[in-house]
Amino acid sequence: MNLFESADILIPKGVEMEKWAVIACDQFTSQPEYWERVEKYVGEAPSSLKLIFPEAKLGEESKGMVSEIKEAMETYLAEGLFTEYKNALIYVERTLLDGSIRKGIVGAINLDEYDYSTHSLSGIRATEKTVVERIPPRKIIRENAVLELPHILLFSDDEKDLMCGYLESVKEELPLVYEFDLMEEGGHIRGRLIQDEKLDAFMEKMEAYGDFIAEKYRDSEKVPMMFAVADGNHSLATAKACFEDIKLKNPEEDLLDHPARFALVELVNIHDEAQKFEPIHRIVKNVDVQALLGALLLDSCAEEGYPVKWYSGEKHGVVYLDPEKGQLPIGILQNFLDEYLSVHLGSIDYMHGEDVLQSLAKEANTVGFALPAIDKNKFFKGIIEDGVFPRKTFSTGHAQEKRYYLEARKIVLE
């Protein structure tokens, strides 16, 4: 059974693509002016903006927007706005802010092969803990929708670059289906169609990737995984929940080919040079710093451990976190802090930039921990061995570099 496969992909035709594609709905949530600019720029033009619910608007009347989204989807379909590419994948080249090009493949995953629980053994797993309370508001939108538009990114652990490497070698033979500049400094994007014999050849590379993963983690006592959710996990969890509801309501029906059994995603290689990770540091306030550091040394440190710098007032130092406690220093530290703060006074916050961390750590009764960027080579192993990462484990780049809504797929039976 394929975990990632081709789909019937919809791409708009005869529209201003610069106005069609908009950033993921969970970005710029505290900057409503961003979404106001987007609305003004799009105007009355056909746009994916009319098919999504920006989270910056979650405080507004939702029922009306859900109805408007469904109506817009049905209108776009009735007007023949899309070209449907049957049994296809899309090879995506996204030029980022620094000029690097992130490569990806848009296709469908089987939701029966995805599980977001903490110690999942499925082939597709979450990277960070899923907050189940965030699913119901999203279900209201998806269960009333006739289309899905993906902002979900999945990681592969493709060290040998089997999949994108093949597509890069034949890309000039793949028909160009879109190319344009993304709005709001989102960079440039190009998409090429993968069908027929090129699709067959790609699926052979996918099979080879599966063999590589099996060999790479052959000595692990845990079950390996093929893909990890890089971004959009709560959207994917919502798609899973909606399909589980369909199964419950139709226990006697064969749903193997039901469109809601699948979700459209973009698959990217974690080892792609354009895929960068930024550390998210920890700062603990209103705490007895010496007591916290003492407890950390006793509970979670070892002489040959992972070095993590700390700052407090004018003091600074290094703790060495015990590798026996986990695969990644961030997981070891977060687990300790969660347990410590459950029984002691103090609060934790998260931030980018070590200089900012040092500045804030000068406040009284405050300690900051400067974490290293996550090691790509330990990313998959960390989840396989330890389960999903703690919250705020990693950042995959600037907000403008998140996925834009572009492709679509029907998710209801016709």
TORGU-402589 format. One record per residue (C-alpha): x, y negated, z negated. Coordinates in nm, 2 decimals. Last residue first. Layout:
BEGIN
ATOM        X        Y        Z
ATOM        X        Y        Z
...
//
This chain:
BEGIN
ATOM        X        Y        Z
ATOM    -1.98    -1.31     0.71
ATOM    -1.84    -1.19     0.38
ATOM    -1.68    -1.47     0.17
ATOM    -1.32    -1.56     0.12
ATOM    -1.24    -1.73     0.45
ATOM    -0.88    -1.85     0.48
ATOM    -0.70    -2.18     0.49
ATOM    -0.36    -2.33     0.58
ATOM    -0.25    -2.68     0.48
ATOM    -0.27    -2.76     0.11
ATOM     0.07    -2.90     0.01
ATOM     0.32    -2.70    -0.19
ATOM     0.53    -2.87    -0.46
ATOM     0.82    -3.08    -0.34
ATOM     0.65    -3.41    -0.43
ATOM     0.63    -3.30    -0.79
ATOM     1.01    -3.27    -0.80
ATOM     1.19    -2.94    -0.85
ATOM     1.12    -2.58    -0.95
ATOM     1.10    -2.64    -1.33
ATOM     1.17    -2.37    -1.58
ATOM     1.08    -2.22    -1.91
ATOM     0.80    -2.46    -2.00
ATOM     0.59    -2.18    -2.16
ATOM     0.77    -1.87    -2.27
ATOM     0.87    -1.62    -2.00
ATOM     0.66    -1.32    -1.91
ATOM     0.78    -0.98    -2.01
ATOM     1.12    -0.90    -2.17
ATOM     1.28    -0.64    -1.94
ATOM     1.10    -0.70    -1.61
ATOM     1.06    -1.07    -1.67
ATOM     1.42    -1.13    -1.76
ATOM     1.54    -0.90    -1.47
ATOM     1.35    -1.11    -1.23
ATOM     1.51    -1.43    -1.34
ATOM     1.86    -1.30    -1.43
ATOM     2.02    -1.36    -1.09
ATOM     1.84    -1.69    -1.06
ATOM     2.01    -1.81    -1.38
ATOM     1.77    -2.06    -1.55
ATOM     1.92    -2.41    -1.59
ATOM     2.11    -2.44    -1.92
ATOM     1.93    -2.56    -2.23
ATOM     2.00    -2.88    -2.42
ATOM     1.85    -2.84    -2.77
ATOM     1.73    -3.15    -2.96
ATOM     1.71    -3.20    -3.33
ATOM     1.50    -3.46    -3.51
ATOM     1.46    -3.55    -3.88
ATOM     1.56    -3.91    -3.81
ATOM     1.57    -4.03    -3.45
ATOM     1.90    -3.98    -3.26
ATOM     1.75    -3.68    -3.09
ATOM     1.55    -3.91    -2.86
ATOM     1.87    -4.05    -2.70
ATOM     2.04    -3.71    -2.67
ATOM     1.73    -3.56    -2.50
ATOM     1.70    -3.85    -2.26
ATOM     2.07    -3.80    -2.16
ATOM     2.01    -3.42    -2.12
ATOM     1.74    -3.48    -1.86
ATOM     1.40    -3.32    -1.84
ATOM     1.17    -3.29    -2.14
ATOM     0.97    -3.06    -2.37
ATOM     0.82    -3.13    -2.72
ATOM     0.81    -2.94    -3.04
ATOM     0.65    -3.03    -3.38
ATOM     0.77    -2.99    -3.74
ATOM     0.66    -2.85    -4.07
ATOM     0.74    -2.49    -4.14
ATOM     0.55    -2.16    -4.12
ATOM     0.44    -2.15    -3.75
ATOM     0.73    -2.38    -3.67
ATOM     0.98    -2.10    -3.74
ATOM     0.79    -1.84    -3.53
ATOM     0.75    -2.07    -3.23
ATOM     1.10    -2.20    -3.26
ATOM     1.25    -1.85    -3.27
ATOM     1.05    -1.74    -2.96
ATOM     1.15    -2.06    -2.78
ATOM     1.52    -2.01    -2.85
ATOM     1.54    -1.65    -2.74
ATOM     1.33    -1.71    -2.43
ATOM     1.54    -2.01    -2.33
ATOM     1.86    -1.82    -2.38
ATOM     1.76    -1.56    -2.12
ATOM     1.78    -1.18    -2.12
ATOM     1.65    -1.13    -2.48
ATOM     1.73    -1.09    -2.85
ATOM     2.03    -0.86    -2.79
ATOM     2.19    -1.15    -2.60
ATOM     2.22    -1.34    -2.94
ATOM     2.22    -1.71    -2.90
ATOM     2.54    -1.90    -2.96
ATOM     2.48    -2.24    -3.12
ATOM     2.68    -2.55    -3.01
ATOM     2.73    -2.88    -3.19
ATOM     2.62    -3.24    -3.22
ATOM     2.60    -3.50    -3.49
ATOM     2.52    -3.87    -3.45
ATOM     2.15    -3.82    -3.50
ATOM     2.08    -3.45    -3.41
ATOM     2.21    -3.29    -3.09
ATOM     2.23    -2.92    -3.00
ATOM     2.42    -2.74    -2.72
ATOM     2.33    -2.38    -2.62
ATOM     2.60    -2.12    -2.57
ATOM     2.47    -1.76    -2.49
ATOM     2.61    -1.52    -2.74
ATOM     2.95    -1.36    -2.81
ATOM     2.95    -1.46    -3.18
ATOM     2.58    -1.39    -3.24
ATOM     2.27    -1.60    -3.30
ATOM     1.90    -1.54    -3.35
ATOM     1.80    -1.50    -3.71
ATOM     2.08    -1.62    -3.93
ATOM     2.20    -1.90    -3.70
ATOM     1.85    -2.01    -3.63
ATOM     1.76    -2.02    -4.00
ATOM     2.06    -2.24    -4.07
ATOM     1.97    -2.47    -3.78
ATOM     1.62    -2.51    -3.90
ATOM     1.72    -2.58    -4.26
ATOM     1.98    -2.83    -4.15
ATOM     1.73    -3.01    -3.93
ATOM     1.45    -3.04    -4.19
ATOM     1.18    -3.12    -3.93
ATOM     0.97    -3.42    -3.82
ATOM     1.07    -3.36    -3.46
ATOM     1.19    -3.07    -3.25
ATOM     1.33    -3.14    -2.90
ATOM     1.35    -2.87    -2.63
ATOM     1.50    -2.90    -2.28
ATOM     1.35    -2.81    -1.95
ATOM     1.62    -2.70    -1.71
ATOM     1.60    -2.77    -1.34
ATOM     1.59    -2.49    -1.09
ATOM     1.66    -2.52    -0.72
ATOM     1.52    -2.34    -0.42
ATOM     1.70    -2.50    -0.12
ATOM     1.98    -2.24    -0.16
ATOM     1.72    -1.96    -0.11
ATOM     1.79    -1.70    -0.38
ATOM     1.44    -1.72    -0.52
ATOM     1.31    -1.63    -0.17
ATOM     0.97    -1.79    -0.09
ATOM     0.63    -1.63    -0.04
ATOM     0.35    -1.87     0.03
ATOM     0.01    -1.75    -0.09
ATOM    -0.34    -1.66     0.04
ATOM    -0.54    -1.44    -0.20
ATOM    -0.69    -1.10    -0.13
ATOM    -0.98    -0.90    -0.28
ATOM    -1.21    -1.20    -0.20
ATOM    -1.20    -1.10     0.17
ATOM    -1.36    -0.76     0.10
ATOM    -1.17    -0.49     0.28
ATOM    -1.13    -0.25    -0.01
ATOM    -1.46    -0.35    -0.16
ATOM    -1.65    -0.02    -0.11
ATOM    -1.97    -0.07    -0.30
ATOM    -2.11     0.13    -0.59
ATOM    -1.99    -0.10    -0.87
ATOM    -2.11    -0.42    -0.70
ATOM    -2.16    -0.68    -0.98
ATOM    -1.86    -0.57    -1.17
ATOM    -1.64    -0.56    -0.86
ATOM    -1.75    -0.91    -0.77
ATOM    -1.66    -1.04    -1.12
ATOM    -1.32    -0.88    -1.09
ATOM    -1.28    -1.07    -0.76
ATOM    -1.35    -1.40    -0.93
ATOM    -1.11    -1.32    -1.21
ATOM    -0.83    -1.24    -0.97
ATOM    -0.89    -1.57    -0.78
ATOM    -0.88    -1.75    -1.11
ATOM    -0.55    -1.58    -1.21
ATOM    -0.41    -1.70    -0.87
ATOM    -0.52    -2.06    -0.95
ATOM    -0.37    -2.02    -1.30
ATOM    -0.04    -1.90    -1.16
ATOM     0.00    -2.19    -0.91
ATOM     0.38    -2.19    -0.90
ATOM     0.66    -1.93    -0.90
ATOM     0.44    -1.62    -0.93
ATOM     0.68    -1.32    -0.93
ATOM     0.71    -1.06    -0.66
ATOM     0.83    -0.70    -0.61
ATOM     0.83    -0.58    -0.97
ATOM     1.04    -0.32    -1.16
ATOM     0.90    -0.08    -1.42
ATOM     1.12    -0.07    -1.73
ATOM     1.39     0.17    -1.82
ATOM     1.63    -0.01    -1.58
ATOM     1.89     0.20    -1.40
ATOM     1.71     0.19    -1.06
ATOM     1.66    -0.19    -1.08
ATOM     1.86    -0.27    -0.77
ATOM     1.76     0.06    -0.59
ATOM     1.38     0.00    -0.62
ATOM     1.42    -0.36    -0.53
ATOM     1.62    -0.27    -0.22
ATOM     1.36    -0.01    -0.11
ATOM     1.09    -0.28    -0.14
ATOM     1.30    -0.52     0.06
ATOM     1.33    -0.25     0.33
ATOM     0.95    -0.22     0.34
ATOM     0.93    -0.60     0.39
ATOM     1.19    -0.58     0.66
ATOM     0.97    -0.32     0.84
ATOM     0.68    -0.56     0.79
ATOM     0.87    -0.83     0.97
ATOM     0.93    -0.60     1.27
ATOM     0.55    -0.53     1.29
ATOM     0.48    -0.90     1.26
ATOM     0.72    -0.98     1.54
ATOM     0.55    -0.71     1.75
ATOM     0.21    -0.86     1.71
ATOM     0.19    -1.18     1.51
ATOM     0.40    -1.44     1.33
ATOM     0.31    -1.80     1.41
ATOM     0.55    -2.09     1.33
ATOM     0.50    -2.37     1.08
ATOM     0.70    -2.69     1.03
ATOM     0.70    -2.93     0.74
ATOM     0.87    -3.26     0.66
ATOM     0.92    -3.44     0.33
ATOM     0.65    -3.50     0.07
ATOM     0.73    -3.87     0.05
ATOM     0.36    -3.96    -0.01
ATOM     0.23    -3.79     0.30
ATOM     0.39    -3.49     0.47
ATOM     0.57    -3.55     0.80
ATOM     0.46    -3.32     1.09
ATOM     0.50    -2.98     1.26
ATOM     0.22    -2.73     1.33
ATOM     0.15    -2.41     1.52
ATOM     0.49    -2.35     1.68
ATOM     0.50    -2.02     1.86
ATOM     0.77    -1.78     1.74
ATOM     1.05    -1.70     1.98
ATOM     1.27    -1.98     1.85
ATOM     1.22    -1.83     1.50
ATOM     1.39    -1.50     1.59
ATOM     1.70    -1.51     1.36
ATOM     1.52    -1.73     1.10
ATOM     1.25    -1.47     1.08
ATOM     1.50    -1.19     1.01
ATOM     1.67    -1.39     0.74
ATOM     1.34    -1.49     0.59
ATOM     1.27    -1.12     0.53
ATOM     1.60    -0.94     0.46
ATOM     1.77    -1.23     0.27
ATOM     2.00    -0.98     0.11
ATOM     1.93    -1.12    -0.24
ATOM     1.55    -1.09    -0.18
ATOM     1.42    -1.13    -0.53
ATOM     1.09    -1.26    -0.40
ATOM     0.92    -1.56    -0.55
ATOM     0.55    -1.65    -0.50
ATOM     0.42    -2.00    -0.44
ATOM     0.05    -2.08    -0.48
ATOM    -0.08    -2.40    -0.33
ATOM    -0.33    -2.21    -0.12
ATOM    -0.65    -2.32     0.05
ATOM    -0.94    -2.09     0.00
ATOM    -1.27    -2.10     0.19
ATOM    -1.63    -2.02     0.13
ATOM    -1.63    -2.18    -0.22
ATOM    -1.89    -2.14    -0.50
ATOM    -1.69    -1.88    -0.68
ATOM    -1.37    -2.08    -0.63
ATOM    -1.49    -2.41    -0.78
ATOM    -1.67    -2.27    -1.09
ATOM    -1.38    -2.03    -1.14
ATOM    -1.14    -2.32    -1.18
ATOM    -1.33    -2.44    -1.49
ATOM    -1.33    -2.08    -1.63
ATOM    -0.95    -2.01    -1.58
ATOM    -0.79    -2.27    -1.81
ATOM    -0.90    -2.10    -2.12
ATOM    -0.70    -1.79    -2.01
ATOM    -0.37    -1.98    -2.06
ATOM    -0.14    -1.76    -1.86
ATOM     0.20    -1.71    -2.02
ATOM     0.49    -1.78    -1.77
ATOM     0.63    -1.58    -1.48
ATOM     0.31    -1.41    -1.38
ATOM     0.35    -1.07    -1.21
ATOM     0.31    -0.90    -0.87
ATOM     0.41    -0.53    -0.85
ATOM     0.21    -0.45    -1.17
ATOM     0.37    -0.34    -1.50
ATOM     0.24    -0.63    -1.70
ATOM     0.38    -0.71    -2.04
ATOM     0.23    -1.06    -2.10
ATOM    -0.08    -1.01    -1.89
ATOM    -0.09    -1.18    -1.55
ATOM    -0.17    -0.88    -1.33
ATOM    -0.14    -0.87    -0.95
ATOM    -0.16    -0.55    -0.74
ATOM    -0.54    -0.55    -0.74
ATOM    -0.52    -0.91    -0.61
ATOM    -0.37    -0.78    -0.28
ATOM    -0.15    -1.06    -0.15
ATOM    -0.21    -1.26     0.17
ATOM     0.03    -1.44     0.40
ATOM     0.23    -1.76     0.43
ATOM     0.61    -1.70     0.46
ATOM     0.87    -1.94     0.32
ATOM     1.19    -2.13     0.39
ATOM     1.30    -2.43     0.19
ATOM     1.51    -2.68     0.40
ATOM     1.75    -2.91     0.23
ATOM     1.74    -3.28     0.31
ATOM     1.75    -3.40    -0.06
ATOM     1.37    -3.48    -0.06
ATOM     1.27    -3.14     0.08
ATOM     1.24    -3.02     0.44
ATOM     0.99    -2.74     0.45
ATOM     1.02    -2.46     0.70
ATOM     0.72    -2.22     0.70
ATOM     0.68    -1.89     0.89
ATOM     0.31    -1.83     0.91
ATOM     0.16    -1.47     0.90
ATOM    -0.10    -1.33     1.12
ATOM    -0.38    -1.07     1.16
ATOM    -0.61    -1.31     1.34
ATOM    -0.51    -1.67     1.39
ATOM    -0.83    -1.88     1.34
ATOM    -0.82    -2.23     1.49
ATOM    -1.01    -2.46     1.27
ATOM    -1.24    -2.76     1.30
ATOM    -1.52    -2.56     1.46
ATOM    -1.79    -2.80     1.35
ATOM    -1.97    -2.53     1.15
ATOM    -1.64    -2.44     0.97
ATOM    -1.57    -2.80     0.88
ATOM    -1.93    -2.85     0.76
ATOM    -1.93    -2.54     0.55
ATOM    -1.61    -2.65     0.38
ATOM    -1.74    -3.00     0.33
ATOM    -2.06    -2.87     0.18
ATOM    -1.87    -2.65    -0.07
ATOM    -1.65    -2.94    -0.17
ATOM    -1.94    -3.17    -0.21
ATOM    -2.12    -2.92    -0.43
ATOM    -1.82    -2.88    -0.65
ATOM    -1.78    -3.25    -0.67
ATOM    -2.14    -3.30    -0.79
ATOM    -2.10    -3.03    -1.06
ATOM    -1.77    -3.18    -1.18
ATOM    -1.88    -3.52    -1.32
ATOM    -1.54    -3.68    -1.41
ATOM    -1.30    -3.58    -1.68
ATOM    -1.13    -3.33    -1.45
ATOM    -1.05    -3.60    -1.20
ATOM    -0.67    -3.59    -1.24
ATOM    -0.71    -3.21    -1.19
ATOM    -0.77    -3.28    -0.82
ATOM    -1.06    -3.07    -0.70
ATOM    -1.01    -2.94    -0.35
ATOM    -1.19    -2.93    -0.01
ATOM    -1.23    -3.30     0.06
ATOM    -0.85    -3.35     0.00
ATOM    -0.80    -3.08     0.26
ATOM    -0.86    -3.36     0.51
ATOM    -1.08    -3.46     0.80
ATOM    -1.06    -3.84     0.84
ATOM    -1.31    -4.06     0.65
ATOM    -1.04    -4.24     0.45
ATOM    -0.72    -4.03     0.42
ATOM    -0.50    -4.33     0.32
ATOM    -0.75    -4.47     0.06
ATOM    -0.80    -4.12    -0.09
ATOM    -0.43    -4.06    -0.11
ATOM    -0.37    -4.40    -0.27
ATOM    -0.64    -4.33    -0.53
ATOM    -0.48    -3.99    -0.59
ATOM    -0.15    -4.15    -0.68
ATOM    -0.32    -4.42    -0.89
ATOM    -0.47    -4.14    -1.10
ATOM    -0.12    -4.08    -1.24
ATOM    -0.17    -3.85    -1.54
ATOM    -0.26    -3.54    -1.33
ATOM     0.02    -3.62    -1.08
ATOM     0.02    -3.25    -0.97
ATOM    -0.24    -2.99    -1.05
ATOM    -0.43    -3.03    -0.72
ATOM    -0.14    -2.93    -0.50
ATOM    -0.03    -3.21    -0.26
ATOM    -0.23    -3.30     0.04
ATOM    -0.23    -3.19     0.41
ATOM    -0.50    -3.32     0.64
ATOM    -0.40    -3.68     0.65
ATOM    -0.05    -3.61     0.80
ATOM    -0.22    -3.34     1.01
ATOM    -0.42    -3.60     1.20
ATOM    -0.69    -3.37     1.34
ATOM    -0.74    -3.19     1.67
ATOM    -0.69    -2.85     1.52
ATOM    -0.71    -2.73     1.16
ATOM    -0.53    -2.40     1.07
ATOM    -0.72    -2.09     0.96
ATOM    -0.54    -1.77     0.88
ATOM    -0.68    -1.42     0.93
ATOM    -0.43    -1.24     0.71
ATOM    -0.10    -1.05     0.72
ATOM     0.03    -0.86     0.42
ATOM     0.20    -0.88     0.08
ATOM     0.14    -0.60    -0.17
ATOM     0.14    -0.34     0.10
ATOM     0.00     0.00     0.00
//
